[in-house]
Amino acid sequence: MLFGRTKKNPIKIADKKVVEWKTSTCGYCSTGCSIEIGMNGEGVPVSSRGAAEADVNRGKLCIKGIYEHELFTSAGRGTTPLMRDKIYDDFQPASWDTALDHMGSEIKRIQAEHGPDSFAIVSTGQLMTEEFYTLGKLARGAIGTNNYDGNTTLCMASAVSGYKRSFGSDGPPGCYDDFSHTDCLLAFGSNLPEQHPVIYWRMKEELEKRKFPLIVIDPRVTMLAQFADMHLPIRPGTDVVLLNAFAQVILDEGLEDADYLFKNTTRPNDFENVLQDYAPDKAAPICDIDADTIRTVARLYAKSKAAMSIWTMGINQSTHGSDGVVGINNLNLLTGNVGKPGGGGLSITGQCNAMGTREWSSCSGLPGYRVLENPEHRKEVADFWGIEESIFPKKVGLKETDIFPAIETGQIKGLWLVATNPLTSMANTARIRKTLEKLDFLVVQDAYEDVESNQYAHMFLPAALWSEKEGVFTNTERRVNIISKVTEAPGSAKPDHEIFSELAKRFDNGKKIKFPDTTSEIFDEMRELSKGRLVDISGMSHDLIRENHGLQWPYKEGDTVATPRLYTDGKFQHSDGKAHLLSLPFFDNNESPDEDYPFWLNTGRVVEHFHTRTRTGKIGNLNKFSPTPYMEMNTDMAIELGIEHMKYIRLVSRRGDAVVLVQHTQRVPRNMVFIPFHFHDCVNRLTLGLLDPHSRQPAFKQSSVRIEAVDQKTAARLNMQARTF
Ligand code: SF4
């Protein structure tokens, strides 16, 4: 018997005439899907598919991966270095030597006039790990600036900070395989089906085989919340209160794993006392989750044989982001879940190689999770690189979110942006625009010369895209994956590591430090430097990683099996070897709705786009499915206010305004609106972005706004601007 559309309009997939498939890793999100790029007879990439043998994605890709080969021929690529004296002049093409000579002398001039830290560098989570390591060498060892950070401060800094405070080191303890063993899954501010579709598929597949409770904590009825057994629509910014309440119930009812706690943890004297302030009846009116639901979830989690928590930006992008992560760690320590199959915490990372920058870029210290504050670490790295230790500062400098205010005050005069686009990604972009205008010297290094931040650059350096070079990324579950070169970069665009190595030759220390030519030689250096560290990769090589479709660290010399989970032996990275439970008093400092600005503004992602659309905005099918900035508004509230579905409105905050198309939905409560963050000159004109005191990560998801009517024709024009470049 024949099934399906056999007679009428059968679906035909066009023959792309692929003669060879080349394996790489997707360059968008941190899931780490193994991707095969199909090449035609002329050696042109014409198709993409998931690699069936790869454990991460088992043949699947999301819509971004399916069209990823189209990036190689996408519009707006940079092909030659560009220079200009003033930002409103036209750019002139330049040779690499001319551009890098000028860049080197401008950096030296600025540092001589205003001090070494007056030149800042902000990179990304998009480069290959070998490139991050090379940039760290250049920034810390040759240029010698301490104002060096990555845009990962906008997405993962709170996870990093929380892990360090609880466990003594960064490094997500869990892995995707935990979905196969868990008996209870708690998801905080994580909309997996749209943010990380393939991780969602891994989770869903396990749920279908073996039912376990899925509990989603999110102010919005996200796609994941729609599939959940329980949805807790929490008041924005109050996760710490709910987590404290869970901990209070567990200790009050004697549900903790006392043996685990005794052997493996320490806790401050006031720990239980602080929790008393967040007993369910006291927490309920603050976080808007009723006391019985809090007790039910706490009991369910504590009584499960193995319980795990996942989270994304709903926790991290908050003034209490680091505390939220510590609260999740507290919960997993109290219940003895850390390091257990199916238990513990897994921060789901945003960018494809945000993990690589955390491990190796030296942004938050020195390579291999070493810290500047430790004299032994400073000496070890200085000796390894063959330079004087005195070039290293004794504590870390400004984070990205503090670098921009330091430009405003004149403390920083020069800036180098590497594959990052603050003119769209930072909170309060009107202020960022004025800030960039103040710089004496701005260099933008990117694969795309039409990236918005380039409007304010004095120099543009064209970089190769992900599979125009070879190296590695680390994914969310600490899996090091291979990136293969499948085609050449356009024009004279270079891999980022080559740009860093070439620039290094313009500095005295850069001539002393070895900058290897190939990424496999750079990887060999990292392997050596990783020995004995938590992030030990000494047993890996590019070939071994390729053969295995990725290997999870630690993977020491002589190892034959990768390490799926950390802390299985209860030994942590604090000097006392223990994990630290921490007290988390809550102070509400959010910009909450009031009479003038009565709606919460929530932001997030859509499945079709990645970050500031520098890449996905160029792909026809992705734009077709998600063409325009829009705002989700509660249907009942919209009808009450006379706001029609699919009409434009103006949204106003204390920072600025944005024009968006209204979509009626019950996904948001009456007092909240939601806008995807991908579009230029849109939601980040409105956001406040108060900073977490520990991680310096901005609270993108807690601002307040009001809604105003707008002339529909003018609005259509303004809305169009937000989706074009
Ligand atoms: Fe790429 Fe992430 Fe989609 Fe996988 S889920 S194909 S890694 S964007």
Residues whose N, C-alpha, C, O or C-beta is under 5 A from the ligand:
A	BS01	SF4	C26 Y28 C29 S30 T31 G32 C33 L61 C62 K64 G65 H196 P197 V198
